[in-house]
């Protein structure tokens, strides 16, 4: 079950909200927890046991850290609990790709080195581990107190708005709201509006691009125009898909009384790779910076050489966190790490690039990295890169031209008009279309209504970040 589905909109969400608001306030965390577990079990019931197991391990470890007097005991408990979480993630993420790599190196299709049944990756595992790790580290540091109520802590981990694909919500951000929160008509209305905008971004803008992206990334010899068309389409699709999900999650959180942090800030307008990571997947960027780059690796406190190594390691590990199907995500993270090092060295030497050129260069690097991120394997990425550098000719192929029929992009155009333009106008001067707040309020409703009509006639593709 996904947010952009009729079963969620017409069945789960109305029933859940009815139960939630009929529940006395002091028991609403119980309703939230069981509703979230039901939401997860709707998709993959057997993996709910794994999520509950990791929740129990993390909850108990937090209590033991809080109760331990000796610092070394606190650290041992912290390390042991993090190892359990990371080992679970590593097994489900990389068991398949490691075995496949070993078979490719030392076996053959007829005689594999290891006979293997594919391990299925549970949805939400990556984000569960990040939430658990940040909570344990913060308890160890004394930033937050351990939560002794299992229901409260489990509701934090399993909360269905952010469970599947974020945003990453640190425990201290919603610690007080877990204890006590109040219903606000204004916040609920704001949450509904954000949910509608996110839903429209997904259905009207991201989904129509999916067939074109799939077509281009399967081509054996894409031309320069084909390759850049497919990469550009994926660049737009991924942003509106993931940012749309994040906005829906933030909206749902507001409806429940929780204030999640924003996850995107116009990333494709970034001036540099550093600026891109200050704008893209903000909660992950902050997590990698605070818990990995600074706390574990030492950040930039140990000289320039070590700083470059730390940047490379941080982004490579961030790529590994995304991965599972191939080593492409490690390569993607390494590209961003190398780009961060190059830009840092360039700026350290006192050089500057004009603003427009810097924006364009940053976007090109991001798009080239998206190519390997989206490709099925490294060979497919090399094929697309070859096309992007003009090795297979320039002209658009017939298949891509047919896939770009104008009738297929009516919803895309409507989505841009109803969502992007009003949002840009509102950000610029605080007013909606035609200079009125009414217009700003009406456009998301119209876009949402049209998106519902579109959704009834087709099945919306899963959110792209669900696979991570």
C-alpha positions as CSV (number, residue, x, y, z in Angstrom):
1,X,0.0,0.0,0.0
2,X,1.4,3.4,-1.0
3,X,0.2,6.9,-0.3
4,X,-0.7,7.4,-4.0
5,X,-3.2,4.6,-4.2
6,X,-7.0,4.4,-3.9
7,X,-6.8,1.8,-1.1
8,X,-4.8,4.2,1.0
9,X,-6.9,7.2,0.2
10,X,-10.3,5.6,0.4
11,X,-9.8,2.8,2.9
12,X,-6.8,3.0,5.2
13,X,-6.6,6.8,5.8
14,X,-10.3,7.4,6.6
15,X,-10.5,4.4,8.9
16,X,-7.2,5.3,10.6
17,X,-8.2,9.0,11.2
18,X,-11.6,8.0,12.5
19,X,-10.0,5.6,15.0
20,X,-7.2,8.0,15.9
21,X,-9.4,11.0,16.7
22,X,-12.0,8.9,18.5
23,X,-9.2,7.6,20.8
24,X,-8.6,9.6,24.0
25,X,-5.4,11.7,23.6
26,X,-3.4,9.7,26.2
27,X,-3.9,6.5,24.1
28,X,-3.4,7.9,20.6
29,X,0.2,6.7,20.5
30,X,-1.2,3.2,20.8
31,X,-3.6,3.8,17.9
32,X,-0.7,5.3,15.9
33,X,1.5,2.3,16.6
34,X,-1.0,-0.4,15.7
35,X,-2.2,1.6,12.6
36,X,1.4,1.9,11.5
37,X,2.1,-1.8,12.0
38,X,-1.1,-2.6,10.0
39,X,0.1,-0.2,7.3
40,X,3.5,-2.0,7.1
41,X,1.9,-5.5,7.3
42,X,-0.4,-4.6,4.5
43,X,2.6,-4.7,2.2
44,X,4.9,-7.4,3.7
45,X,3.4,-9.1,6.8
46,X,6.4,-11.4,7.3
47,X,8.9,-8.6,7.6
48,X,6.9,-6.9,10.3
49,X,8.6,-9.3,12.7
50,X,12.0,-8.0,11.7
51,X,11.0,-4.4,12.3
52,X,9.5,-5.2,15.7
53,X,12.7,-7.2,16.6
54,X,14.9,-4.2,15.8
55,X,12.6,-1.9,17.6
56,X,12.8,-4.1,20.8
57,X,16.6,-4.3,20.5
58,X,17.0,-0.6,20.2
59,X,14.5,0.2,22.9
60,X,16.2,-2.1,25.4
61,X,19.6,-0.9,24.4
62,X,18.5,2.7,25.1
63,X,17.3,1.8,28.5
64,X,20.4,-0.1,29.4
65,X,22.6,2.8,28.2
66,X,20.6,5.2,30.4
67,X,20.8,3.0,33.4
68,X,24.5,2.0,33.1
69,X,26.9,3.9,35.3
70,X,30.2,3.0,33.6
71,X,31.0,4.9,30.4
72,X,32.6,1.8,28.8
73,X,29.5,-0.2,29.5
74,X,27.4,2.5,27.8
75,X,29.7,2.4,24.7
76,X,29.6,-1.4,24.5
77,X,25.8,-1.5,24.6
78,X,25.7,1.2,22.0
79,X,28.1,-0.6,19.7
80,X,26.4,-4.0,20.1
81,X,22.9,-2.6,19.3
82,X,24.2,-0.7,16.3
83,X,25.9,-3.8,15.0
84,X,22.6,-5.8,15.3
85,X,20.9,-3.1,13.2
86,X,23.6,-2.7,10.7
87,X,24.1,-6.4,10.3
88,X,20.4,-6.8,9.5
89,X,20.7,-4.1,6.9
90,X,23.9,-5.4,5.4
91,X,22.5,-8.9,5.0
92,X,19.3,-7.9,3.3
93,X,21.0,-5.2,1.2
94,X,24.1,-6.9,0.0
95,X,23.9,-10.7,0.4
96,X,22.6,-11.0,-3.2
97,X,25.1,-8.6,-4.8
98,X,28.1,-10.2,-3.0
99,X,27.1,-13.7,-4.0
100,X,26.4,-12.5,-7.6
101,X,29.8,-10.9,-7.7
102,X,31.6,-14.0,-6.4
103,X,29.7,-16.1,-8.9
104,X,30.7,-13.8,-11.7
105,X,34.4,-13.9,-10.7
106,X,34.8,-17.5,-9.8
107,X,31.9,-19.4,-11.4
108,X,29.7,-19.5,-14.4
109,X,26.0,-19.6,-15.3
110,X,26.1,-23.4,-15.5
111,X,28.3,-23.9,-12.5
112,X,27.9,-21.1,-10.0
113,X,30.3,-20.9,-7.1
114,X,27.4,-20.5,-4.7
115,X,23.9,-21.8,-5.3
116,X,21.7,-19.1,-3.9
117,X,18.1,-18.2,-3.3
118,X,17.5,-14.4,-3.7
119,X,17.1,-12.5,-0.4
120,X,14.2,-10.1,-0.6
121,X,14.9,-6.6,0.8
122,X,12.2,-5.5,3.3
123,X,10.8,-2.1,2.7
124,X,11.5,0.5,5.4
125,X,14.6,-1.4,6.8
126,X,17.0,1.3,5.7
127,X,15.1,4.1,7.4
128,X,14.4,2.0,10.4
129,X,18.1,1.5,11.0
130,X,18.9,5.2,10.5
131,X,16.2,6.1,13.1
132,X,17.4,3.5,15.5
133,X,21.1,4.5,15.2
134,X,20.5,8.2,15.7
135,X,18.3,7.5,18.7
136,X,21.0,5.3,20.4
137,X,23.8,7.8,19.7
138,X,21.7,10.7,21.1
139,X,20.9,8.7,24.2
140,X,24.6,7.8,24.6
141,X,25.6,11.5,24.2
142,X,22.9,12.6,26.7
143,X,21.1,14.6,24.1
144,X,17.8,12.8,24.8
145,X,16.6,10.7,27.7
146,X,15.8,7.0,26.9
147,X,12.1,6.4,26.3
148,X,10.9,3.8,28.8
149,X,7.5,3.4,27.3
150,X,7.6,0.8,24.6
151,X,4.5,2.0,22.9
152,X,5.8,5.6,22.6
153,X,9.2,4.5,21.3
154,X,7.7,2.0,18.8
155,X,5.3,4.7,17.6
156,X,8.4,6.8,16.8
157,X,10.1,4.1,14.9
158,X,7.0,2.7,13.0
159,X,5.1,5.9,12.4
160,X,3.6,5.3,9.0
161,X,4.1,8.7,7.4
162,X,7.9,8.5,7.6
163,X,8.3,4.7,7.9
164,X,8.8,3.7,4.3
165,X,10.9,6.4,2.7
166,X,11.5,9.2,5.3
167,X,12.0,12.0,5.9
168,X,14.5,10.9,8.6
169,X,13.0,12.2,11.9
170,X,15.3,12.4,14.9
171,X,13.8,11.4,18.2
172,X,14.5,14.7,19.8
173,X,12.6,16.6,17.2
174,X,9.3,14.9,18.1
175,X,10.1,13.8,21.7
176,X,7.7,16.3,23.3
177,X,5.0,15.7,20.7
178,X,5.1,12.0,21.5
179,X,4.3,12.9,25.1
180,X,1.6,15.5,24.4
181,X,0.2,17.0,21.3
182,X,-2.9,19.0,20.6
183,X,-5.2,19.1,17.6
184,X,-5.1,22.3,15.6
185,X,-7.5,23.0,12.8
186,X,-5.0,25.3,11.1
187,X,-2.2,22.8,11.2
188,X,-4.5,20.0,10.0
189,X,-5.6,22.1,7.1
190,X,-1.9,22.9,6.3
191,X,-1.1,19.2,6.5
192,X,-4.0,18.4,4.1
193,X,-2.7,21.0,1.6
194,X,0.8,19.7,1.7
195,X,-0.4,16.2,1.2
196,X,-2.5,17.2,-1.8
197,X,0.5,19.1,-3.3
198,X,2.8,16.1,-2.8
199,X,0.2,13.7,-4.2
200,X,-0.1,15.8,-7.3
201,X,3.7,16.1,-7.7
202,X,3.8,12.3,-7.7
203,X,0.8,11.4,-9.9
204,X,0.8,14.4,-12.4
205,X,4.6,15.1,-12.8
206,X,6.7,12.1,-11.8
207,X,4.5,9.2,-13.0
208,X,4.0,10.3,-16.6
209,X,7.8,10.3,-17.1
210,X,8.3,6.7,-15.9
211,X,7.7,5.0,-19.4
212,X,10.1,7.3,-21.1
213,X,12.8,6.8,-18.5
214,X,12.4,3.0,-18.6
215,X,12.6,3.0,-22.4
216,X,15.8,5.1,-22.6
217,X,17.6,3.2,-19.9
218,X,17.0,-0.1,-21.7
219,X,18.4,1.1,-25.0
220,X,21.6,-0.7,-26.2
221,X,22.9,2.3,-28.2
222,X,21.2,5.6,-27.1
223,X,22.0,8.7,-29.1
224,X,23.2,11.9,-27.5
225,X,19.6,13.3,-27.5
226,X,18.1,10.0,-26.4
227,X,20.5,9.7,-23.5
228,X,20.1,13.3,-22.2
229,X,16.4,13.1,-22.7
230,X,16.1,10.0,-20.6
231,X,18.5,11.4,-18.0
232,X,16.7,14.7,-17.9
233,X,13.3,12.9,-17.5
234,X,14.7,10.8,-14.7
235,X,16.2,13.9,-13.0
236,X,12.7,15.4,-13.0
237,X,10.9,12.2,-12.1
238,X,13.1,11.4,-9.1
239,X,12.8,14.8,-7.6
240,X,9.0,15.1,-8.0
241,X,8.5,11.5,-6.9
242,X,10.7,11.7,-3.7
243,X,9.9,15.3,-2.9
244,X,6.2,14.5,-3.4
245,X,6.4,11.6,-1.0
246,X,8.3,13.7,1.6
247,X,5.7,16.4,1.3
248,X,2.9,13.9,1.7
249,X,4.7,12.5,4.8
250,X,5.2,16.0,6.3
251,X,1.5,16.7,5.6
252,X,0.3,13.5,7.3
253,X,2.6,14.3,10.3
254,X,1.0,17.7,10.7
255,X,-2.5,16.1,10.6
256,X,-1.4,13.9,13.5
257,X,0.2,16.8,15.4
258,X,3.9,16.2,14.5
259,X,6.2,18.7,12.9
260,X,8.7,16.9,10.6
261,X,11.6,18.8,9.2
262,X,11.6,19.7,5.5
263,X,13.5,17.4,3.1
264,X,14.1,19.4,0.0
265,X,14.9,23.0,-1.0
266,X,15.1,23.5,-4.8
267,X,18.2,21.2,-5.1
268,X,18.6,21.7,-8.9
269,X,19.3,25.3,-8.3
270,X,22.4,24.5,-6.3
271,X,25.5,26.6,-6.8
272,X,27.9,23.7,-6.1
273,X,27.9,20.0,-5.0
274,X,28.1,21.1,-1.4
275,X,25.1,23.4,-2.0
276,X,23.3,20.5,-3.6
277,X,23.6,18.4,-0.5
278,X,22.3,21.3,1.6
279,X,19.2,21.1,-0.6
280,X,18.6,17.5,-1.5
281,X,17.3,14.9,1.0
282,X,18.1,17.3,3.8
283,X,17.4,14.9,6.6
284,X,19.8,12.3,5.2
285,X,22.5,14.9,4.5
286,X,22.2,16.1,8.1
287,X,22.3,12.5,9.4
288,X,25.5,11.7,7.4
289,X,27.1,14.9,8.5
290,X,26.3,14.6,12.2
291,X,26.6,10.9,12.9
292,X,29.2,9.8,10.3
293,X,31.3,12.6,8.9
294,X,31.8,14.6,12.1
295,X,31.2,12.2,14.9
296,X,32.8,9.0,13.5
297,X,35.3,10.2,11.0
298,X,36.3,13.5,12.6
299,X,35.0,15.9,9.9
300,X,37.5,18.5,8.8
301,X,39.4,18.7,12.1
302,X,42.4,16.6,11.1
303,X,43.9,18.4,8.1
304,X,43.1,18.7,4.4
305,X,44.1,15.2,3.4
306,X,42.0,13.6,6.1
307,X,39.1,15.9,5.2
308,X,39.1,14.7,1.6
309,X,39.3,11.0,2.7
310,X,36.4,11.7,5.1
311,X,34.3,13.2,2.4
312,X,34.9,10.3,0.1
313,X,34.1,7.8,2.8
314,X,31.0,9.6,3.9
315,X,29.5,9.7,0.4
316,X,30.6,6.2,-0.5
317,X,28.9,4.9,2.7
318,X,25.8,7.0,1.8
319,X,25.8,5.3,-1.6
320,X,26.1,1.9,0.1
321,X,23.1,2.8,2.2
322,X,21.1,3.4,-0.9
323,X,22.3,0.2,-2.6
324,X,21.4,-3.5,-2.8
325,X,20.8,-4.5,-6.4
326,X,24.3,-3.6,-7.7
327,X,27.4,-1.7,-6.9
328,X,26.1,1.3,-8.8
329,X,25.1,3.1,-5.7
330,X,28.6,2.9,-4.3
331,X,29.9,4.4,-7.6
332,X,27.2,7.1,-7.4
333,X,28.2,8.0,-3.8
334,X,31.9,8.0,-4.8
335,X,31.2,10.4,-7.7
336,X,29.6,12.8,-5.3
337,X,32.4,12.4,-2.8
338,X,35.0,13.0,-5.5
339,X,33.1,16.1,-6.7
340,X,32.9,17.4,-3.1
341,X,36.7,17.0,-2.9
342,X,37.4,18.7,-6.2
343,X,35.1,21.7,-5.4
344,X,36.7,22.0,-1.9
345,X,40.2,22.0,-3.3
346,X,39.2,24.5,-6.0
347,X,37.7,26.9,-3.5
348,X,40.6,26.4,-1.1
349,X,42.9,27.5,-3.8
350,X,41.0,30.7,-4.1
351,X,39.3,30.2,-7.5
352,X,35.7,31.0,-8.2
353,X,33.3,30.2,-11.0
354,X,30.6,32.6,-12.3
355,X,27.2,31.8,-10.7
356,X,25.4,30.7,-13.9
357,X,28.3,28.5,-15.0
358,X,28.5,27.0,-11.5
359,X,24.8,26.2,-11.5
360,X,25.0,24.5,-14.9
361,X,28.2,22.6,-14.1
362,X,26.7,21.3,-10.8
363,X,23.5,20.2,-12.6
364,X,25.5,18.3,-15.2
365,X,27.5,16.5,-12.6
366,X,24.4,15.6,-10.7
367,X,22.7,14.3,-13.8
368,X,25.7,12.2,-14.9
369,X,25.7,10.7,-11.4
370,X,21.9,10.1,-11.7
371,X,22.7,8.0,-14.8
372,X,24.6,5.4,-12.8
373,X,22.1,5.7,-9.9
374,X,19.2,4.7,-12.2
375,X,21.0,2.2,-14.5
376,X,20.4,-1.5,-13.8
377,X,24.1,-2.3,-13.6
378,X,27.5,-0.6,-14.4
379,X,27.5,-1.9,-18.0
380,X,24.1,-0.1,-18.6
381,X,25.5,3.0,-17.0
382,X,28.5,2.9,-19.3
383,X,26.1,2.6,-22.3
384,X,24.1,5.7,-21.2
385,X,27.3,7.6,-20.5
386,X,28.5,6.7,-24.0
387,X,25.3,8.1,-25.4
388,X,25.6,11.3,-23.3
389,X,29.0,11.9,-24.7
390,X,27.9,11.4,-28.3
391,X,29.5,8.1,-29.0
392,X,26.3,6.7,-30.6
393,X,25.3,9.6,-32.8
394,X,23.3,12.6,-32.1
395,X,19.8,12.4,-33.5
396,X,16.8,11.3,-31.5
397,X,15.7,7.7,-32.2
398,X,12.2,6.7,-33.4
399,X,11.4,4.9,-30.2
400,X,12.0,7.9,-28.0
401,X,10.2,10.2,-30.4
402,X,7.1,8.0,-30.2
403,X,7.3,7.8,-26.4
404,X,7.2,11.6,-26.3
405,X,3.8,12.0,-27.8
406,X,2.2,15.2,-26.5
407,X,-1.0,13.4,-25.4
408,X,0.9,11.5,-22.8
409,X,2.1,14.6,-21.1
410,X,-1.2,16.5,-20.5
411,X,-1.1,15.6,-16.8
412,X,2.5,16.6,-16.6
413,X,1.8,20.1,-18.0
414,X,-1.2,20.4,-15.7
415,X,0.9,19.4,-12.8
416,X,3.5,22.0,-13.6
417,X,0.8,24.7,-14.0
418,X,-1.0,23.8,-10.8
419,X,1.9,22.9,-8.5
420,X,5.2,24.4,-9.6
421,X,4.0,27.8,-10.8
422,X,1.8,28.7,-7.8
423,X,4.5,27.4,-5.4
424,X,7.1,29.6,-7.1
425,X,4.8,32.6,-7.0
426,X,4.0,32.0,-3.3
427,X,7.7,31.6,-2.5
428,X,8.5,34.9,-4.3
429,X,5.8,37.2,-2.8
430,X,3.6,35.2,-0.5
431,X,0.6,35.2,-2.9
432,X,-0.9,32.7,-5.1
433,X,-2.0,32.8,-8.8
434,X,-3.5,36.2,-9.9
435,X,-2.2,37.8,-6.7
436,X,-4.7,36.2,-4.3
437,X,-4.4,33.8,-1.3
438,X,-7.6,32.2,-2.6
439,X,-5.8,31.2,-5.8
440,X,-3.0,29.7,-3.8
441,X,-5.4,27.6,-1.8
442,X,-7.6,26.5,-4.8
443,X,-4.8,25.3,-7.1
444,X,-3.7,22.3,-5.0
445,X,-7.3,21.2,-4.6
446,X,-7.8,21.3,-8.4
447,X,-4.6,19.5,-9.0
448,X,-5.4,16.9,-6.4
449,X,-8.9,16.3,-7.9
450,X,-7.4,15.9,-11.3
451,X,-4.7,13.6,-10.0
452,X,-7.4,11.4,-8.4
453,X,-9.1,11.2,-11.8
454,X,-5.8,10.2,-13.4
455,X,-5.1,7.6,-10.7
456,X,-8.5,5.9,-11.2
457,X,-7.5,5.1,-14.8
458,X,-4.1,3.7,-14.1
459,X,-1.9,2.1,-11.4
460,X,0.6,4.5,-10.0
461,X,4.2,3.2,-10.0
462,X,5.7,2.6,-6.6
463,X,7.7,5.5,-5.1
464,X,11.3,5.3,-6.3
465,X,12.8,5.5,-2.8
466,X,10.8,2.5,-1.6
467,X,13.5,0.2,-3.0
468,X,16.0,1.8,-0.6
